[in-house]
Amino acid sequence: MAAENPSWGHRRIHGELTRLGHTIAASTVWNRLKQAGIDPAAPERGSRRAHLLGVTANPTGTLTAQAARNFLMNTGTDMTELNFLIRDRGGQFTGVSLDGSQEWGRGG
């Protein structure tokens, strides 16, 4: 897994193994990677920015899409220039349209 995904650190590998049903400690993944001569820490890739959008205990699809639209509008960012991932398995992201032409969670 580490060889196929060199940008993953031990925590990401541990998470993926757990998701696949393997019971293993993160420290064990760290040790195995070290033993194999692989740096267990994820490599840095320049600078990153994180933007926190509209925090609420009960988000809806409409609220999520509007928060994303507001972010794009306020930063003057072209949506086609972004690479982003929303990964919290929230059902509210499926079928939510940002601009009417693409839907999240449906190949868009």
C-alpha positions as CSV (number, residue, x, y, z in Angstrom):
1,M,0.0,0.0,0.0
2,A,2.8,2.4,0.8
3,A,4.6,1.6,-2.4
4,E,1.5,2.3,-4.5
5,N,0.7,5.5,-2.5
6,P,4.0,7.2,-1.7
7,S,2.3,10.4,-0.5
8,W,0.5,8.6,2.2
9,G,1.9,8.6,5.7
10,H,1.4,5.9,8.4
11,R,-1.8,7.4,9.7
12,R,-3.5,7.3,6.2
13,I,-2.3,3.8,5.7
14,H,-3.6,2.8,9.1
15,G,-6.9,4.4,8.4
16,E,-7.3,2.6,5.0
17,L,-6.3,-0.8,6.6
18,T,-8.9,-0.2,9.3
19,R,-11.5,0.7,6.7
20,L,-10.7,-2.6,5.0
21,G,-11.4,-4.5,8.2
22,H,-7.8,-5.1,9.4
23,T,-7.2,-4.6,13.2
24,I,-3.8,-3.1,13.6
25,A,-2.3,-0.3,15.7
26,A,-1.0,2.9,14.0
27,S,2.3,2.3,15.8
28,T,2.6,-1.1,14.2
29,V,2.2,0.4,10.7
30,W,4.9,3.0,11.7
31,N,7.2,0.2,12.8
32,R,6.6,-1.9,9.7
33,L,7.3,1.0,7.4
34,K,10.5,1.8,9.2
35,Q,11.6,-1.8,9.0
36,A,10.9,-1.8,5.2
37,G,13.0,1.4,4.8
38,I,10.0,3.6,4.0
39,D,9.6,7.0,5.7
40,P,6.4,6.6,7.7
41,A,5.7,10.4,7.8
42,A,3.7,11.8,4.9
43,P,5.9,14.1,2.7
44,E,5.2,17.8,2.8
45,R,4.0,19.4,-0.5
46,G,4.5,23.1,-0.2
47,S,2.0,25.3,1.5
48,R,-1.6,24.4,2.1
49,R,-4.7,26.4,3.1
50,A,-7.7,25.2,4.9
51,H,-10.9,27.1,4.8
52,L,-13.6,26.4,7.4
53,L,-17.0,27.0,6.0
54,G,-20.3,27.4,7.9
55,V,-20.0,25.2,11.0
56,T,-23.3,23.8,12.1
57,A,-24.5,20.7,14.1
58,N,-27.1,19.8,11.4
59,P,-25.9,20.7,7.9
60,T,-28.2,20.4,5.0
61,G,-27.4,20.0,1.3
62,T,-28.6,23.5,0.6
63,L,-26.5,25.0,3.4
64,T,-23.4,23.1,2.3
65,A,-23.8,24.2,-1.3
66,Q,-24.3,27.8,-0.3
67,A,-21.2,27.8,2.0
68,A,-19.2,26.5,-1.0
69,R,-20.7,29.2,-3.3
70,N,-19.9,31.9,-0.7
71,F,-16.3,30.7,-0.5
72,L,-15.8,30.7,-4.2
73,M,-17.4,34.2,-4.5
74,N,-15.6,35.7,-1.6
75,T,-12.1,34.5,-2.7
76,G,-12.7,35.1,-6.4
77,T,-11.6,31.5,-7.0
78,D,-12.4,29.7,-10.2
79,M,-14.1,26.4,-9.3
80,T,-12.3,24.6,-12.1
81,E,-8.9,25.6,-10.6
82,L,-9.6,23.9,-7.3
83,N,-8.7,20.4,-6.1
84,F,-10.6,19.6,-3.0
85,L,-12.1,16.6,-1.1
86,I,-15.0,16.5,1.3
87,R,-14.7,13.2,3.1
88,D,-17.0,12.9,6.1
89,R,-19.4,10.5,4.5
90,G,-22.3,13.0,5.1
91,G,-25.4,12.2,3.1
92,Q,-26.1,15.9,2.6
93,F,-23.4,16.1,-0.1
94,T,-25.0,13.7,-2.5
95,G,-26.8,15.4,-5.3
96,V,-25.9,19.0,-4.1
97,S,-25.3,21.3,-7.1
98,L,-22.9,24.2,-6.8
99,D,-23.7,25.9,-10.1
100,G,-26.4,23.7,-11.6
101,S,-24.0,22.0,-14.0
102,Q,-22.4,19.5,-11.7
103,E,-23.6,17.4,-8.8
104,W,-21.4,16.3,-6.0
105,G,-21.4,12.5,-5.4
106,R,-22.6,11.7,-8.9
107,G,-19.4,11.7,-10.9
108,G,-19.2,15.5,-11.0
